[in-house]
Each structure stands twice: as structure tokens, then as C-alpha cells.
Amino acid sequence: MQEIESARLVLKRVQEEDFEFLQSFLSVPEHTRFLPMRGPYPMEQVQKFYIDRTEHWKKYHFGTYILHWKSSNQKIGYCGLEHTRGTECIQVLYGVTQSQWQQGIATEAAWQSIQLGFQKLDLPIIYGVVVPQNVASVNIFKKLGMTPDNTVDFYGKDVDYYSISQEKYLENTEAE
């Protein structure tokens, strides 16, 4: 699971050489306005973000990938599955550079992550967490077949929760 390919993307496991990309990504206000810091990340938070991603890989053997254009290998974002706040619940997370917005990249990458979660990791359910004002992510969750879920509360009431079960995923993929 070191690499995943989709039609346009290669998803590569977060590595040491990705720190600079993450630092650059997390310093852009538009990229971070819906993330927990609600704005650009100071260096110590970038380091924590990076360490959390790499430690997750070490502990669970899956996690967040850096998104690369297949045609040029340019880094354009991140996406993956991770445990949520020390629980056994798994959430999909992603971010794409602003210059690449509205091209379906986040949906494509998140779909690859969900497929991995259900087909290879045999997860029973995958969650999504979104600030309600982040209409783009709400739409992505809906495209992925996720529905609102008020049975969980990982981060408080300022965010909305979505989920898709393996059963629903299988129904959706069989219908295609």
C-alpha cells in the first residue's frame, strides 16, 4: 500500500521529503481555513501534522498519501484514511492545492482511499468530518455515497459528520 494509482493521480505514502510540501500547503490561508487551526499552521503545528501522518503509517500500515499528478509527478495535495482522535473509527481526510480546485481531484483521491478501506482493509465504516460552511467537501462526501451521521462526535458540535458503511459501498459499486 505504498502507492495507489487512479486515472490521473499517483498517491504516495507520506515520506520525509514531503515535509516541505506540507509546510508550504499548510501555510496558505485558503488551504487551511476549514482545518482545525482555521488558518495557516505555525511551524510547530506543521511538524506535528507531519509527525502524526508518519506515526500513523508506522503504527497501522496505512494512512495519508501525498497526491501527485501522474503525468508530471507534481505534488498537489494529500489524502488518506486515519484513525480519529485515538478511537478505532477511521475517517477520510484530504486537501488539494488551490490551483487544482474544481477538477475533481479530491473526489478521485478520496474514492481511492475509500476503495482501499473497504477492499483491502475490510473496514466496516468510514467517516468524514466537515465544517458546514465547506460546501465543496460536503458535496464530495455526497459524491462518495456518504450520508449525514449523528451517531458520532469526535470533534464537537462545530462540525458535521458523514459516513459510509462497507455494505452501502458494496451496494453502490454493484449498481455501477
Residue pairs with C-beta under 8 A, 6 or more apart in sequence:
1 13
1 61
1 62
1 116
1 120
2 12
2 13
3 10
3 11
3 12
3 13
3 65
4 10
4 11
4 65
4 112
4 116
5 11
5 70
6 70
6 108
6 109
6 111
6 112
7 70
7 108
8 69
8 70
8 71
8 105
8 108
9 67
9 68
9 69
9 70
9 105
9 108
9 109
9 112
10 67
10 68
10 69
10 70
10 73
11 65
11 66
11 67
11 68
11 79
11 80
11 109
11 112
11 113
12 65
12 66
12 68
13 57
13 63
13 65
13 66
14 22
14 50
14 53
14 54
14 57
14 63
14 64
14 65
14 66
14 78
15 66
18 50
18 66
18 75
19 46
19 50
21 66
21 75
22 46
22 49
22 50
22 53
22 78
23 43
23 46
25 31
25 77
25 78
25 95
25 97
26 32
26 35
26 40
26 41
26 45
26 46
26 49
27 40
27 41
27 46
28 40
28 97
28 98
29 39
29 40
30 98
31 95
31 97
31 98
32 38
32 39
32 40
32 41
33 39
34 130
34 131
34 133
34 134
34 137
35 41
35 95
36 155
37 45
41 49
53 63
53 64
53 78
53 80
53 82
56 62
56 63
56 64
56 82
56 83
57 63
57 64
60 83
62 80
62 81
62 116
62 121
63 80
63 81
63 82
64 78
64 79
64 80
64 81
64 82
64 93
65 78
65 79
65 80
65 109
65 113
66 75
66 77
66 78
67 75
67 76
67 77
67 78
67 79
67 96
67 105
67 109
68 74
68 75
68 76
69 76
76 96
76 97
76 99
76 100
76 105
77 94
77 95
77 96
77 97
77 100
77 105
77 106
77 109
78 93
78 94
78 95
79 92
79 93
79 94
79 95
79 106
79 109
79 110
79 112
79 113
80 92
80 93
80 94
80 113
81 90
81 91
81 92
81 93
81 113
81 114
81 116
81 117
81 121
81 123
81 126
82 90
82 91
82 93
83 89
83 90
84 90
84 91
84 127
84 129
84 154
85 154
85 155
87 154
89 125
89 127
89 152
89 154
90 117
90 121
90 123
90 125
90 126
90 127
91 126
91 127
91 128
91 129
91 154
92 110
92 113
92 114
92 117
92 126
92 127
92 128
92 144
94 106
94 109
94 110
94 113
94 140
95 106
96 105
96 106
96 109
101 136
106 136
106 137
106 140
107 140
107 143
107 144
110 140
110 144
111 144
114 126
114 144
114 164
114 169
117 123
117 126
118 126
118 166
118 169
118 170
122 166
123 166
124 165
124 166
125 163
125 164
125 165
125 166
126 146
126 163
126 164
127 149
127 152
127 154
127 161
127 162
127 163
128 137
128 141
128 144
128 146
128 161
128 162
128 163
129 154
129 155
129 159
129 160
129 161
129 162
130 137
130 138
130 141
130 159
130 160
130 162
131 137
131 158
131 159
131 160
132 138
132 159
132 160
138 160
138 162
141 162
144 164
145 164
145 168
145 169
145 172
146 162
146 163
146 164
147 162
147 163
147 164
147 168
148 160
148 161
148 162
149 161
149 162
149 163
150 161
151 161
152 161
152 163
153 161
154 161
